[in-house]
Amino acid sequence: MRARLDEEIGTIRREAPRRVALVYPSPYHVGMSSLGFQSIYGLLNRIDGWAAQRAFLPDDVEAWRRARLPLVTYEGETPIGGADVIAFSVAYELELTGVFDCLALAGMPVLAEERGPQHPLVVAGGPLTFSNPLPLGPFVDVVVMGEAEELAPALLAAIDAEPDRARLLDALSRTDGFWVPSVHGERLPAVAKADDALLPARSTVVTPNTELRSMFLVEPERGCSRGCTYCVMRRSTNGGMRKVAPEVVLDAVPAHAKRVGLVGAAVTDHPKIAEIVRGLVDRGCEIGISSLRADRLTDEFVGLLARGGYRTLTTASDGVSERLREVIQRKTKEKHLVRAAELARAHGMRGLKLYEMVGVPGETDDDIDELVRFGRELSKVIPLALGVAPFVAKRNTPLDGTAFAGIREVELKLERLRKGLRGTVDVRPTSARWAWVEYVLAQGGIEAGRRALAAHRAGGAFAAWKRAFADDGARRTQLRVVQ
């Protein structure tokens, strides 16, 4: 921890009467790659009377547990259990087990119902709140729903104003943007939308010890104007895409930043993205972009990416065939992907990486075979890698409630893809089993959180998860447990 702090630029060391332990339930190198986590860290430390210190799931949880160490913050090396508030930023479903471990390492009961007023208030927020935070319900006191730029200061003001825990939670339950499980049950409020004047989010700390090494993150846009039916951040979410002016983005990047990541759901849909990238490249910055859309790539833009250090062009088509992409409203055409490969080769890049989903509703072997045929053709243009993930239906999307395709079925699809592309394309699939675990949490309610805790306490292997979700209670939620 001390070695990592020594290599950070932008660490905040602040003294204040009250303290938030801002916890990311995955290891440091993941948490510090999160723009939302970084942005909230800076925001909380600008609120009068409060200081925020960071903590993360240890790299080796078992070693930490054997050492009988409490989970402590980076800035103060103080136990998170001594903070006034423990605030978790949760990105996706499988980080729920990290919440369990962090609370246990804090010496606190994991279940909210077993904690008392002597314990810190436990809060959660983050990207998971846009889809389904219900499994968090048994473990937290309150959830900040959606964009937190205005809700986080409101939360701390409410805590300052009301020292009684029960009255505080009652007041928050009557305030837009806060879900209080003990009051609301499974009735979720709408996700909050921050005032556009508060954009863009940006990094507070730059560190070499992350997935995105020494990269300063900033958002040129928030949300998406497209209508992909599987995506939580589609055009109906919080007003669709909200653009930030190029000069504002460029002014947000400090002089010390040598690597800059442009983060958002649809960065290349920004009408002035080339102007932003050119401004950064002309400063000598290396560039990373979170969401390259193949149909937005031009010779000029890919040339700028090459100047900005790109060696592999990464994009997505998601549906394995053009027919399926039309069905899920992705609408990426083969011609767009061919053009992306040609542009990457023309500008000296080493390869193309393409993200795909398998197990999409209505998918057949013919669709898989189309990707095999097309992947072979594309690999003749430039070396190709496929990142393949099983489709998981999310709440708050048109495909909400769609059944998981089945572990065995997904594995057969992946094997068909690997066999068809063997020797020509690098196929990198994610686990069908853990995709099913993600699915039961993505579609589950509060009870799914309790079942997740049971699985975790039973060792956390896939068999434990299968047992936890295999009884009548799980079937009543209409979740399919598939061999």
VMD Tcl script that draws the C-alpha trace (Angstrom):
set ca {
  {0.00 0.00 0.00}
  {2.77 2.43 0.92}
  {4.70 1.63 -2.25}
  {1.60 2.32 -4.34}
  {0.97 5.62 -2.57}
  {4.55 6.71 -3.25}
  {3.91 6.29 -6.99}
  {0.59 8.18 -7.07}
  {0.09 11.71 -8.37}
  {-2.90 13.51 -6.87}
  {-3.37 11.65 -3.58}
  {-5.58 13.66 -1.22}
  {-4.55 13.79 2.44}
  {-7.21 15.74 4.23}
  {-8.15 16.17 7.87}
  {-11.79 16.70 8.77}
  {-14.14 16.00 11.70}
  {-15.93 13.18 9.84}
  {-14.63 10.46 7.57}
  {-15.88 8.36 4.66}
  {-14.14 5.10 3.88}
  {-14.61 4.89 0.11}
  {-14.29 1.20 -0.70}
  {-13.91 -0.57 -4.03}
  {-14.79 -4.27 -3.65}
  {-12.12 -5.40 -6.11}
  {-8.33 -5.02 -5.85}
  {-6.52 -1.67 -6.18}
  {-5.46 -2.14 -9.79}
  {-9.12 -2.55 -10.80}
  {-10.61 0.11 -8.55}
  {-8.16 2.80 -9.57}
  {-9.09 2.16 -13.21}
  {-12.67 3.20 -12.43}
  {-13.47 6.77 -13.46}
  {-16.57 6.83 -11.25}
  {-14.61 5.76 -8.17}
  {-11.91 8.33 -8.87}
  {-14.41 11.10 -9.47}
  {-16.34 10.43 -6.24}
  {-13.08 10.36 -4.28}
  {-12.33 13.90 -5.41}
  {-15.92 15.05 -4.88}
  {-16.23 13.77 -1.31}
  {-12.99 15.48 -0.37}
  {-14.41 18.84 -1.42}
  {-17.34 18.68 1.02}
  {-16.93 20.78 4.15}
  {-16.43 18.78 7.32}
  {-15.69 15.50 5.56}
  {-12.62 13.60 4.38}
  {-12.65 10.53 2.15}
  {-10.00 7.83 2.30}
  {-9.80 4.87 -0.08}
  {-9.80 1.16 0.66}
  {-9.84 -1.83 -1.66}
  {-10.41 -5.56 -1.54}
  {-6.95 -6.98 -0.72}
  {-5.08 -8.64 -3.56}
  {-4.95 -11.81 -1.44}
  {-7.98 -11.88 0.83}
  {-7.00 -15.14 2.53}
  {-3.51 -13.86 3.37}
  {-5.02 -10.70 4.81}
  {-7.48 -12.76 6.85}
  {-4.75 -15.07 8.17}
  {-2.74 -12.05 9.26}
  {-5.78 -10.93 11.32}
  {-5.49 -7.45 9.89}
  {-8.49 -5.13 9.71}
  {-9.18 -3.63 6.30}
  {-7.57 -0.18 6.42}
  {-7.56 2.90 4.24}
  {-4.65 3.85 2.04}
  {-4.37 7.48 3.10}
  {-4.51 6.98 6.87}
  {-3.96 3.26 7.43}
  {-7.03 3.48 9.66}
  {-9.60 0.65 9.93}
  {-12.63 1.27 7.76}
  {-14.82 0.08 10.62}
  {-13.95 3.29 12.45}
  {-15.26 5.60 9.72}
  {-18.57 7.44 9.97}
  {-19.61 6.06 6.59}
  {-18.45 3.09 4.55}
  {-19.32 3.80 0.90}
  {-18.96 1.02 -1.68}
  {-18.68 1.69 -5.40}
  {-19.99 -1.45 -7.11}
  {-19.58 -1.83 -10.86}
  {-21.13 -5.21 -11.63}
  {-22.80 -8.24 -10.09}
  {-19.80 -10.44 -9.33}
  {-18.28 -7.74 -7.12}
  {-20.96 -8.53 -4.54}
  {-18.66 -11.10 -2.94}
  {-16.03 -8.39 -2.55}
  {-18.54 -6.42 -0.49}
  {-18.92 -9.45 1.79}
  {-15.17 -9.79 2.25}
  {-14.59 -6.09 2.88}
  {-17.30 -5.93 5.56}
  {-16.01 -9.09 7.22}
  {-12.43 -7.77 7.20}
  {-13.76 -4.58 8.80}
  {-14.94 -6.72 11.73}
  {-18.57 -5.90 11.00}
  {-21.63 -8.13 10.53}
  {-22.15 -8.57 6.80}
  {-25.94 -8.41 7.09}
  {-27.37 -4.96 7.75}
  {-30.01 -6.40 10.07}
  {-27.25 -7.60 12.41}
  {-25.55 -4.21 12.69}
  {-26.41 -1.48 15.14}
  {-26.00 2.29 15.47}
  {-22.47 1.75 16.78}
  {-21.44 0.63 13.30}
  {-20.73 2.97 10.37}
  {-23.55 3.73 7.97}
  {-23.03 1.42 4.97}
  {-23.79 2.99 1.60}
  {-23.46 1.66 -1.95}
  {-23.56 3.25 -5.38}
  {-21.90 2.85 -8.76}
  {-22.74 1.47 -12.21}
  {-24.66 -1.51 -10.80}
  {-27.43 0.86 -9.69}
  {-28.38 1.49 -13.33}
  {-29.42 -2.15 -13.75}
  {-30.18 -4.12 -10.59}
  {-28.92 -3.20 -7.11}
  {-31.52 -5.43 -5.39}
  {-29.02 -8.17 -4.36}
  {-27.16 -5.48 -2.39}
  {-30.24 -4.96 -0.23}
  {-29.44 -7.28 2.70}
  {-25.99 -5.74 3.23}
  {-26.33 -1.96 2.98}
  {-28.30 0.75 4.72}
  {-28.85 2.95 1.69}
  {-28.07 2.91 -2.03}
  {-27.31 6.03 -4.07}
  {-29.11 5.38 -7.36}
  {-27.48 6.51 -10.60}
  {-25.30 9.57 -11.02}
  {-23.93 10.73 -7.67}
  {-22.54 14.20 -8.34}
  {-25.48 15.82 -6.56}
  {-26.66 12.92 -4.40}
  {-23.36 12.33 -2.59}
  {-23.23 15.87 -1.11}
  {-26.94 15.59 -0.27}
  {-26.29 12.33 1.57}
  {-23.51 13.77 3.72}
  {-25.61 16.86 4.45}
  {-28.46 14.59 5.60}
  {-26.07 12.68 7.87}
  {-24.84 15.96 9.38}
  {-28.42 17.09 9.97}
  {-29.78 13.90 11.56}
  {-27.66 11.92 14.04}
  {-30.37 9.34 14.72}
  {-29.90 6.39 12.32}
  {-33.58 5.41 12.08}
  {-34.75 8.97 11.44}
  {-31.95 9.48 8.90}
  {-32.97 6.41 6.90}
  {-36.61 7.44 7.03}
  {-35.72 10.90 5.68}
  {-33.56 9.42 2.91}
  {-36.33 7.00 1.94}
  {-38.50 10.03 1.17}
  {-35.76 11.70 -0.92}
  {-35.46 11.11 -4.67}
  {-32.45 9.06 -5.69}
  {-32.00 7.00 -2.51}
  {-33.06 3.38 -2.07}
  {-33.40 2.32 1.57}
  {-33.95 -1.46 1.50}
  {-35.33 -1.62 5.05}
  {-38.06 0.86 4.07}
  {-38.63 0.39 0.34}
  {-38.20 -3.37 0.05}
  {-37.85 -4.13 -3.66}
  {-39.46 -0.88 -4.79}
  {-36.60 0.97 -6.47}
  {-36.58 4.71 -7.12}
  {-35.51 6.06 -10.49}
  {-31.81 6.53 -11.16}
  {-30.63 10.10 -10.68}
  {-29.32 12.36 -13.43}
  {-26.68 14.92 -12.52}
  {-26.81 18.44 -13.89}
  {-24.84 18.58 -17.14}
  {-22.91 21.55 -15.74}
  {-21.20 19.12 -13.33}
  {-19.69 17.10 -16.19}
  {-17.16 15.82 -17.04}
  {-16.00 13.30 -14.48}
  {-12.22 13.09 -14.36}
  {-9.42 11.29 -12.55}
  {-8.24 12.52 -9.19}
  {-5.20 10.24 -8.94}
  {-2.82 8.98 -11.62}
  {-0.93 5.80 -10.81}
  {1.14 3.24 -12.71}
  {-0.41 0.42 -10.66}
  {-3.68 0.02 -12.54}
  {-5.19 -1.83 -15.48}
  {-4.78 1.48 -17.35}
  {-1.20 2.27 -16.41}
  {-0.54 5.95 -15.52}
  {-3.62 7.03 -17.49}
  {-5.64 10.14 -16.66}
  {-9.33 9.46 -17.32}
  {-11.93 11.98 -18.48}
  {-15.37 11.68 -20.08}
  {-16.08 13.61 -23.30}
  {-19.68 12.38 -23.15}
  {-22.02 10.50 -20.84}
  {-24.63 7.98 -21.92}
  {-25.52 6.79 -25.40}
  {-27.92 7.81 -28.16}
  {-28.14 4.29 -29.61}
  {-30.85 1.76 -28.87}
  {-29.07 -1.60 -28.43}
  {-31.66 -3.74 -26.69}
  {-29.21 -5.50 -24.33}
  {-27.54 -2.35 -22.99}
  {-28.35 -0.55 -19.73}
  {-26.91 2.70 -21.08}
  {-29.15 2.89 -24.16}
  {-30.71 6.14 -25.37}
  {-33.60 6.04 -22.88}
  {-31.23 6.16 -19.88}
  {-30.75 9.62 -18.36}
  {-31.40 11.53 -21.55}
  {-29.21 9.55 -23.90}
  {-25.80 10.91 -24.85}
  {-24.81 14.18 -23.17}
  {-21.84 15.80 -24.85}
  {-19.04 17.83 -23.26}
  {-17.49 20.64 -25.29}
  {-13.98 19.85 -26.63}
  {-12.41 22.83 -24.86}
  {-13.87 21.69 -21.54}
  {-12.49 18.17 -22.01}
  {-9.06 19.46 -22.98}
  {-8.95 21.93 -20.09}
  {-9.76 19.10 -17.67}
  {-6.56 17.23 -18.58}
  {-3.62 18.39 -16.43}
  {-0.22 19.16 -17.89}
  {1.39 16.19 -16.13}
  {-0.88 13.69 -17.92}
  {1.07 11.83 -20.58}
  {-1.52 9.11 -21.16}
  {-5.21 10.06 -21.42}
  {-8.21 7.75 -21.46}
  {-11.47 9.05 -22.95}
  {-14.25 7.19 -21.15}
  {-17.93 6.86 -21.97}
  {-20.56 4.55 -23.38}
  {-20.28 5.98 -26.90}
  {-17.14 8.13 -27.09}
  {-16.73 7.93 -30.87}
  {-20.32 9.13 -31.35}
  {-19.25 12.54 -30.03}
  {-19.46 14.76 -33.13}
  {-16.15 16.46 -32.26}
  {-14.21 13.47 -30.99}
  {-11.53 13.90 -33.66}
  {-10.97 17.48 -32.48}
  {-10.55 16.27 -28.90}
  {-8.15 13.49 -29.85}
  {-6.14 15.80 -32.11}
  {-5.78 18.30 -29.29}
  {-4.41 15.63 -26.97}
  {-2.13 14.01 -29.54}
  {-0.70 17.42 -30.47}
  {0.28 17.79 -26.80}
  {2.21 14.54 -27.08}
  {-0.30 12.44 -25.13}
  {-0.90 8.76 -25.66}
  {-4.60 8.02 -26.08}
  {-7.01 5.31 -24.97}
  {-10.72 5.23 -25.82}
  {-13.26 3.02 -24.05}
  {-15.75 2.56 -26.87}
  {-14.69 2.64 -30.50}
  {-17.68 2.17 -32.82}
  {-16.68 0.62 -36.13}
  {-19.14 2.72 -38.13}
  {-17.55 5.94 -36.82}
  {-13.97 5.16 -37.83}
  {-12.39 7.27 -40.55}
  {-8.92 7.39 -42.03}
  {-8.21 10.66 -40.22}
  {-9.42 9.37 -36.89}
  {-7.57 6.04 -37.00}
  {-4.47 7.98 -38.03}
  {-4.84 10.10 -34.90}
  {-5.21 6.95 -32.80}
  {-2.00 5.57 -34.32}
  {-0.22 8.82 -33.48}
  {-1.63 8.47 -29.97}
  {0.00 5.10 -29.45}
  {-2.66 2.62 -30.60}
  {-1.15 -0.68 -31.68}
  {-4.32 -2.77 -31.60}
  {-7.69 -1.43 -32.71}
  {-10.51 -2.67 -30.46}
  {-14.18 -2.50 -31.32}
  {-17.32 -4.63 -30.94}
  {-20.09 -6.06 -33.04}
  {-21.72 -8.07 -30.18}
  {-24.13 -10.11 -32.32}
  {-22.30 -12.92 -34.11}
  {-24.19 -12.38 -37.36}
  {-25.58 -9.43 -39.24}
  {-29.10 -10.78 -38.77}
  {-28.72 -10.90 -34.98}
  {-27.19 -7.44 -34.88}
  {-30.31 -6.11 -36.56}
  {-32.49 -7.94 -34.03}
  {-30.67 -6.44 -31.03}
  {-30.40 -3.06 -32.78}
  {-26.61 -3.07 -32.77}
  {-26.62 -2.51 -36.54}
  {-22.89 -2.87 -37.08}
  {-22.35 -4.13 -40.62}
  {-19.62 -6.40 -41.94}
  {-18.51 -3.55 -44.19}
  {-17.83 -1.38 -41.12}
  {-15.67 -4.09 -39.56}
  {-13.78 -4.73 -42.79}
  {-13.11 -1.00 -43.08}
  {-11.87 -0.94 -39.46}
  {-9.44 -3.77 -40.20}
  {-8.20 -2.07 -43.37}
  {-7.68 1.24 -41.55}
  {-5.83 -0.46 -38.70}
  {-3.50 -2.16 -41.18}
  {-3.01 1.01 -43.21}
  {-1.88 2.88 -40.10}
  {0.60 0.24 -39.00}
  {-1.36 -1.40 -36.20}
  {-0.57 -4.96 -35.21}
  {-4.08 -6.32 -34.95}
  {-7.81 -5.96 -34.48}
  {-9.71 -7.09 -31.39}
  {-13.43 -7.62 -31.70}
  {-15.88 -8.19 -28.82}
  {-18.77 -10.61 -29.37}
  {-21.67 -12.13 -27.42}
  {-22.94 -15.70 -27.78}
  {-26.23 -17.04 -26.52}
  {-28.24 -14.06 -27.75}
  {-31.99 -14.87 -28.03}
  {-32.76 -16.48 -31.40}
  {-29.13 -17.39 -32.13}
  {-28.56 -20.53 -34.21}
  {-25.57 -22.53 -35.39}
  {-25.89 -20.72 -38.72}
  {-25.19 -17.43 -36.92}
  {-22.10 -18.91 -35.27}
  {-20.94 -20.23 -38.62}
  {-21.35 -16.77 -40.15}
  {-18.89 -15.42 -37.60}
  {-16.50 -18.27 -38.40}
  {-16.64 -17.42 -42.09}
  {-16.32 -13.70 -41.49}
  {-13.58 -14.09 -38.87}
  {-11.47 -16.07 -41.32}
  {-11.97 -13.39 -43.97}
  {-11.12 -10.59 -41.56}
  {-7.97 -12.35 -40.34}
  {-6.62 -12.15 -43.90}
  {-6.67 -8.36 -43.59}
  {-5.05 -8.12 -40.13}
  {-4.43 -10.52 -37.20}
  {-7.73 -10.89 -35.35}
  {-8.64 -11.68 -31.74}
  {-12.19 -12.28 -30.56}
  {-13.23 -11.55 -26.97}
  {-16.38 -13.64 -26.52}
  {-18.79 -13.33 -23.59}
  {-22.05 -15.18 -22.96}
  {-25.13 -12.96 -23.20}
  {-26.54 -11.96 -19.79}
  {-29.92 -10.22 -19.70}
  {-29.94 -7.07 -17.57}
  {-32.82 -5.31 -15.90}
  {-33.93 -1.96 -17.30}
  {-33.35 -3.16 -20.87}
  {-35.81 -4.46 -23.51}
  {-34.27 -7.94 -23.03}
  {-34.90 -7.94 -19.29}
  {-36.27 -11.33 -18.23}
  {-34.76 -13.26 -21.13}
  {-33.60 -16.68 -19.97}
  {-29.92 -17.59 -19.89}
  {-29.12 -19.77 -22.91}
  {-27.70 -22.55 -20.73}
  {-24.18 -23.38 -19.62}
  {-23.82 -26.45 -21.80}
  {-25.37 -24.74 -24.80}
  {-23.03 -21.75 -24.48}
  {-20.03 -24.05 -24.11}
  {-21.04 -25.88 -27.30}
  {-21.34 -22.56 -29.14}
  {-17.89 -21.52 -27.92}
  {-16.42 -24.86 -28.98}
  {-18.01 -24.54 -32.43}
  {-16.47 -21.07 -32.73}
  {-13.04 -22.19 -31.52}
  {-13.02 -25.21 -33.81}
  {-14.09 -23.19 -36.83}
  {-11.45 -20.50 -36.25}
  {-8.60 -22.69 -35.00}
  {-5.28 -21.63 -36.44}
  {-6.59 -18.37 -37.88}
  {-8.20 -16.31 -35.09}
  {-7.33 -16.00 -31.40}
  {-10.60 -16.76 -29.55}
  {-10.70 -15.58 -25.92}
  {-13.96 -16.64 -24.23}
  {-15.17 -15.86 -20.72}
  {-16.65 -18.56 -18.50}
  {-20.16 -19.78 -19.24}
  {-20.51 -20.91 -15.63}
  {-19.67 -17.52 -14.15}
  {-21.85 -15.83 -16.74}
  {-24.74 -17.86 -15.30}
  {-23.82 -16.63 -11.79}
  {-23.83 -13.08 -13.14}
  {-27.23 -13.81 -14.69}
  {-28.93 -15.02 -11.51}
  {-27.71 -11.90 -9.71}
  {-28.57 -9.58 -12.61}
  {-32.13 -10.91 -12.66}
  {-32.53 -11.60 -8.94}
  {-34.11 -9.69 -6.09}
  {-33.11 -9.10 -2.49}
  {-33.27 -12.83 -1.79}
  {-30.60 -13.38 -4.46}
  {-28.20 -11.39 -2.28}
  {-28.79 -13.73 0.66}
  {-28.23 -16.73 -1.60}
  {-25.01 -15.16 -2.85}
  {-23.81 -14.84 0.75}
  {-24.67 -18.50 1.37}
  {-22.67 -19.51 -1.73}
  {-19.73 -17.37 -0.66}
  {-19.73 -18.80 2.86}
  {-19.87 -22.31 1.39}
  {-16.55 -21.70 -0.33}
  {-17.57 -19.68 -3.37}
  {-16.95 -22.40 -5.96}
  {-19.44 -22.74 -8.80}
  {-20.99 -25.81 -7.15}
  {-21.81 -23.69 -4.10}
  {-23.54 -21.10 -6.28}
  {-25.49 -23.78 -8.09}
  {-26.70 -25.25 -4.79}
  {-27.61 -21.83 -3.43}
  {-29.85 -21.03 -6.41}
  {-31.23 -24.51 -7.10}
  {-34.12 -24.81 -4.63}
  {-37.78 -23.88 -4.85}
  {-37.21 -20.29 -3.76}
  {-34.91 -19.67 -6.70}
  {-37.40 -21.28 -9.08}
  {-40.13 -18.98 -7.80}
  {-38.06 -16.07 -9.13}
  {-38.19 -17.83 -12.52}
  {-34.42 -18.09 -12.82}
  {-33.26 -21.01 -14.91}
  {-30.60 -23.26 -13.42}
  {-29.23 -24.97 -16.50}
  {-26.85 -27.94 -16.55}
}
mol new
graphics top color blue
foreach p $ca { graphics top sphere $p radius 0.5 }
foreach p [lrange $ca 0 end-1] q [lrange $ca 1 end] { graphics top cylinder $p $q radius 0.2 }
display resetview
